[in-house]
Amino acid sequence: MSTAKKEYKRITTKTLVDMKKRGEKISMLTAYDYTMAKIVDGSGIDVILVGDSASNVMAGHETTLPITLDQMIYHAASVVRAIERSLVVVDLPFGSYQSDPKEALRSAIRIMKESGAHAVKMEGGREIKESIKRILNAGIPVMGHLGLTPQSIYKFGTYTVRAKEDEEAEKLVEDALLLEKAGCFAIVIEKIPAKLAKRIAEKLTIPIIGIGAGNGVDGQVLVTHDMIGMTHEFNPRFLRRYLDLYSEMTNAFSQYSKDIKSGDFPSDSEQY
């Protein structure tokens, strides 16, 4: 397969499938507000995920569970107003789709109509198959999410690597095939052994986006605030920090305070 990069004016779900066929890797980052989304989109990132990780990053919750559908719509609408190129995918939050396919469809429609996003993302496999089908039948693109599924953290009881045992690994492969057959355009696979992730990526025709799943998949996703070092206490093996903004911003804020207290700011050239 060719690995030559092609320029795309606007990323669509079809673009991602074509990228996999070409052997071109897919880049994906999170954003939850207009300013950050503007920067991420302008940097040439292919997919922006408005993740329910906003529950942790923006609101300070311990898990992703507390964030509401209304809050996800607010974040998504802010992101959509900023983008010109990236595909915007929005997480359906916990409780908005798991138990009732009709409720799942209503939630997905609200996200699409009220935010202008391009697709939704849902955690789970066979157990949410009917919800996925109902949403897809309405013409709404769905990205799947398997492996470590943070919305099920109290079921798992841990954030450790999933699918290390054969039984769970085979179920994950089956769920991935089921999601592809159902019509999902891509799947995020989180925190599973690299060999298993590579096996799934080679088996499926739709893109597999990894986070903590090795480099044998079709693309990668990270939480932006983690990879630019705005957060500093979260240090999983899969996270590469490209900046240390926590230190940079702390130093800048501290210097600002010192300049005010010393009378250095504002200077003569900084006033009217």
Order of alpha helices (4+ residues) and beta strands (2+ residues): alpha-beta-alpha-beta-alpha-alpha-beta-alpha-beta-alpha-beta-alpha-alpha-beta-alpha-beta-beta-alpha-alpha
